[in-house]
Amino acid sequence: MGWSKYIPREGRKGTSLLFTLLGAMLVLLFLADILIGSVLIPPGEGIRALLFPSQAVETTRIILLDFRLPKAITAVLTGIALSVSGLQMQTVFRNPLAGPYVLGISAGASLGVAFFALGFSSFLTWGTVSMTGTWSLAMAAWAGAFLVMILVLFVSARVNDNMTILILGILFSSAATAIVSIMQYFSSESMLKSFIVWTMGSLGSVTMNQLTVLGLATLLGILLALLKIKDLNAFLLGETYARSLGVNIIRSRLFIFFSASLLAGTITAFCGPIGFIGIAVPHLARVFFRTANHLILIPAVILTGANIMLLSDIISQLPGMQTTLPINSVTALLGIPVVVWMILKNRKFSAV
């Protein structure tokens, strides 16, 4: 039976078809992402190198397995993590513009990385920061994200109005950004340049060890989100309704915020702050699947987010050229039109 038992019989065929199309698109974009770049690799040679590395030309094997494959996997995990995090925030606050950036989670993660990197700029170089261990940047980002999350939780325990909490989240984000700016002002020139480049976002700097941490953190965040599907659906009709169903509002918020912070904080640590994916993808999933049921929406945003990040990565590589665009710029150019289109189509801007 699975999730299909919750869908009207007439809608099951269309939903299954959409999932099939998104899955097929994911495979095609993943292959395109590892085959297209400054050096174009023929599909046959590329697939052969992936399946039988020992029989592949050494140059092709190094390009695919050491550089492009980790980057493509990172793109998939980034799209999944940011999309699910954004969906959770939009649902809890019942606001279409809510997300890890708006609530300050990503800004908090950036603050943690800034404290770790710029705060020790007199003793470390950016290369040293990146090599101090797979967990160092991640733990710094998690600490910053959780700090902002605790502040938001502290406020939400005393304020019942979601819009007020959202505004306070924006203020926390601005405060974190201000502290980062002050640290940038006093940091060394080399560290400042590296940190600025990091803020532009990059999928290609993630090592295999970091990719393991990224994958485990994303998996844990997704599992936590799946455990709260019932609560997320209840939040759609307001906290009063959710409370009438027996949902512990404070505990549920803590659980969901922990999941969102883990997802967004990990991505920010390893890939830099990547915007608009968390806001745009949940809206696209709702339009495609025409449902507010998170049993469908969560896998929908997982597939949609992964596809969009792979497409963004392909575009950022400027195939056939040696130049690579900042991934943050590409996601903004793809995400902003989605929000504008939603406004122009006069759709009701809500998470329902």
C-alpha positions in Angstrom: 0.0 0.0 0.0 2.6 2.6 1.1 1.8 6.3 0.8 -0.6 5.7 -2.1 -3.4 4.7 0.3 -3.6 8.3 1.5 -4.1 9.6 -2.1 -7.5 9.7 -3.8 -7.6 6.8 -6.4 -7.9 9.2 -9.3 -4.7 11.0 -8.2 -2.5 8.0 -7.7 -1.6 7.5 -11.3 -0.5 11.1 -11.8 1.5 11.2 -8.6 3.3 7.9 -9.5 4.0 9.3 -12.9 5.5 12.5 -11.5 7.7 10.5 -9.1 8.9 8.3 -12.0 9.7 11.3 -14.2 11.6 13.1 -11.4 13.5 9.9 -10.7 14.4 9.4 -14.3 15.4 13.1 -14.6 17.6 12.7 -11.5 19.5 9.8 -13.1 20.0 11.8 -16.4 21.1 15.0 -14.7 23.5 13.1 -12.4 25.1 11.5 -15.4 25.2 14.8 -17.3 26.8 16.5 -14.3 29.7 14.0 -14.2 30.2 13.9 -17.9 29.9 17.7 -18.7 32.5 20.2 -17.7 35.7 21.9 -19.0 36.7 18.5 -20.4 33.8 16.7 -22.1 33.8 13.0 -21.6 31.9 10.7 -24.1 29.0 8.9 -22.3 30.3 5.5 -23.2 33.8 6.2 -21.8 32.4 7.8 -18.7 30.0 5.0 -17.8 32.7 2.5 -18.5 35.0 4.4 -16.1 32.3 4.4 -13.4 31.5 0.7 -13.8 35.1 -0.6 -14.4 37.5 2.0 -13.0 40.6 -0.3 -13.4 40.0 -0.5 -17.1 39.5 3.2 -17.7 42.0 5.7 -19.0 43.8 7.1 -15.9 43.0 10.8 -16.8 39.3 10.0 -17.2 39.2 7.9 -14.0 40.8 10.7 -12.0 38.5 13.4 -13.4 35.3 11.3 -12.8 36.0 9.5 -9.5 38.2 12.1 -7.7 36.5 15.3 -8.8 33.1 15.1 -10.6 31.5 12.2 -8.8 32.0 13.6 -5.3 30.8 17.0 -6.6 27.6 15.5 -8.1 26.8 13.5 -4.9 27.3 16.8 -3.0 24.9 18.5 -5.3 22.3 15.9 -4.7 22.7 16.0 -0.9 22.7 19.8 -0.9 19.4 20.0 -2.9 17.8 17.4 -0.6 18.9 19.0 2.7 18.0 22.6 1.9 14.7 21.7 0.3 13.5 19.5 3.3 14.7 22.2 5.7 12.8 24.9 3.9 9.7 22.8 3.7 9.7 22.2 7.5 10.2 25.9 8.2 7.4 27.0 5.8 5.0 24.5 7.4 5.7 25.2 11.0 5.4 29.0 10.5 2.8 28.7 7.8 4.7 31.3 5.8 5.8 30.9 2.2 9.0 32.9 2.8 10.2 31.0 5.8 13.3 29.0 5.5 16.8 28.3 7.0 18.0 31.8 5.8 15.0 33.7 7.0 15.0 32.2 10.4 18.7 32.7 10.8 19.7 29.1 10.9 22.1 29.5 7.9 23.4 32.8 9.3 24.0 31.1 12.6 25.9 28.3 10.8 28.0 31.0 8.9 28.7 32.6 12.3 30.0 29.4 13.7 32.3 28.9 10.7 33.4 32.5 10.9 34.3 32.1 14.6 36.3 29.0 13.8 38.0 30.4 10.7 38.3 34.2 11.1 38.5 34.1 14.9 41.8 32.2 14.7 43.0 33.9 11.5 46.2 34.9 13.3 47.2 31.3 13.8 45.5 29.4 10.9 45.2 29.6 7.2 42.1 28.6 5.3 43.8 25.5 4.0 44.6 24.6 7.6 41.0 25.2 8.6 39.8 22.9 5.9 42.2 20.2 6.9 41.8 20.4 10.7 39.4 17.5 10.4 36.2 16.5 8.7 34.2 17.4 11.8 35.7 20.8 12.6 33.8 23.0 10.2 30.7 20.9 10.6 30.7 21.2 14.4 31.3 24.9 14.2 28.4 25.3 11.8 26.1 23.1 13.9 27.0 25.1 17.1 26.1 28.4 15.3 22.9 27.0 13.8 21.8 25.5 17.1 22.5 28.7 19.0 20.1 30.6 16.7 17.7 27.7 17.0 17.7 27.9 20.8 17.1 31.6 20.6 14.1 31.0 18.3 12.8 28.3 20.5 13.2 30.5 23.6 11.1 33.2 21.8 8.5 30.7 20.4 7.9 29.4 24.0 6.8 32.8 25.0 5.2 34.2 21.8 2.3 32.5 20.1 2.2 34.6 16.9 4.2 32.9 14.2 4.7 36.1 12.2 6.4 37.7 15.3 8.7 34.7 15.6 9.5 34.9 12.0 10.4 38.6 12.3 12.6 37.9 15.3 14.3 35.1 13.4 15.2 37.7 10.7 16.6 40.0 13.4 18.7 37.1 14.8 19.9 36.5 11.3 20.9 40.2 10.9 22.7 40.1 14.2 24.7 37.1 13.2 25.5 38.6 9.9 26.7 41.8 11.6 29.0 39.9 13.9 30.5 38.1 10.9 31.0 41.5 9.2 32.9 42.8 12.2 35.1 39.6 12.2 35.8 40.1 8.5 36.9 43.6 9.2 39.5 42.5 11.7 40.7 39.3 9.9 43.8 38.9 7.8 43.7 39.6 4.1 44.2 36.0 3.0 41.6 34.6 5.4 39.2 37.3 4.4 39.5 36.5 0.7 39.0 32.8 1.3 36.0 33.4 3.5 34.4 35.7 0.9 34.9 32.9 -1.7 33.4 30.4 0.7 30.3 32.7 1.1 29.7 32.4 -2.7 29.1 28.7 -2.3 30.9 25.8 -3.8 30.2 22.1 -4.4 33.6 21.1 -5.6 35.7 21.6 -2.5 34.1 18.7 -0.5 36.5 15.8 0.1 35.4 12.2 0.4 35.8 12.3 4.2 33.7 15.4 4.4 31.2 13.8 2.0 30.7 10.9 4.4 29.8 13.4 7.2 27.6 15.3 4.9 25.7 12.2 3.8 25.3 10.9 7.4 24.0 14.3 8.7 21.6 14.6 5.7 20.3 11.1 6.3 19.7 11.8 10.0 18.0 15.1 9.2 15.7 13.4 6.7 14.8 10.6 9.1 13.9 13.1 11.8 11.7 14.9 9.3 9.9 11.7 8.3 9.2 10.9 12.0 7.3 14.2 12.2 5.1 13.9 9.2 1.9 13.7 11.3 2.9 16.8 13.2 3.8 18.7 10.1 0.4 18.0 8.6 -1.3 19.1 11.8 0.7 22.4 11.8 -0.9 23.3 8.4 -4.2 23.9 10.1 -2.8 26.0 13.0 -1.4 25.2 16.4 -4.8 25.1 18.0 -5.8 22.3 15.7 -2.4 20.6 16.2 -2.8 20.8 19.9 -6.3 19.3 19.7 -4.7 16.2 18.0 -2.4 15.8 20.9 0.7 17.4 19.4 3.1 18.8 22.0 3.8 22.1 20.2 7.1 23.0 22.0 8.5 19.5 21.7 7.5 19.2 18.1 9.1 22.5 17.2 12.3 21.5 18.9 12.4 18.2 17.0 11.7 20.0 13.7 14.1 22.8 14.3 16.8 20.3 15.2 16.2 18.5 11.9 16.2 21.8 9.9 19.3 23.1 11.7 21.2 19.9 11.2 20.4 19.9 7.5 21.1 23.6 6.8 24.1 23.8 9.1 25.9 20.9 7.5 25.4 22.2 4.0 26.5 25.7 5.1 29.7 24.3 6.7 30.9 22.3 3.7 29.4 24.2 0.7 28.9 27.7 2.0 25.6 29.6 2.3 23.4 28.5 -0.7 20.2 30.5 -1.0 16.7 30.2 -2.6 16.7 26.4 -2.9 15.0 26.1 0.5 12.3 28.7 -0.4 11.6 27.8 -4.1 11.7 24.0 -4.1 8.8 23.4 -1.7 6.6 25.7 -3.8 7.5 23.8 -7.0 6.7 20.5 -5.3 3.3 21.8 -4.2 2.5 23.0 -7.7 3.6 19.8 -9.3 1.9 17.4 -6.9 -1.1 19.6 -5.9 -1.0 18.4 -2.3 -0.2 19.6 1.2 0.3 16.0 2.6 3.9 15.8 3.8 3.9 12.1 3.2 4.1 13.0 -0.4 5.7 16.4 -0.2 8.9 15.3 1.6 9.9 12.7 -1.1 8.7 15.3 -3.7 11.0 18.0 -2.4 13.8 15.5 -2.1 13.6 14.6 -5.8 12.9 18.2 -7.0 15.7 19.7 -4.9 18.2 17.2 -6.0 17.3 17.8 -9.7 17.5 21.6 -9.4 20.9 21.5 -7.6 22.3 19.1 -10.3 21.0 21.5 -13.0 22.5 24.5 -11.2 25.8 22.7 -11.0 25.8 21.9 -14.7 25.0 25.5 -15.5 27.7 26.8 -13.1 30.4 24.8 -14.9 29.8 26.7 -18.2 30.4 23.4 -20.2 33.4 23.6 -22.5 35.0 26.5 -20.6 37.6 26.7 -17.9 35.5 29.2 -15.8 33.1 28.1 -13.0 30.4 30.4 -11.7 29.6 30.6 -7.9 26.8 28.1 -7.3 25.0 30.7 -5.0 24.6 33.0 -8.0 23.1 30.2 -10.2 20.6 29.1 -7.5 19.5 32.7 -7.0 18.9 33.2 -10.7 16.9 29.9 -10.8 15.0 30.5 -7.5 14.0 34.1 -7.7 11.9 33.6 -10.9 9.9 30.9 -9.1 8.9 33.2 -6.3 8.1 36.0 -8.8 6.1 33.6 -10.9 4.1 32.5 -7.8 3.2 36.1 -7.1 2.2 36.9 -10.7 0.0 33.8 -10.9 -1.9 35.2 -7.9 -1.5 32.0 -6.0 -2.3 32.0 -2.3 1.0 32.4 -0.6 0.7 29.8 2.1 2.1 26.5 3.1 -1.3 24.8 2.7 
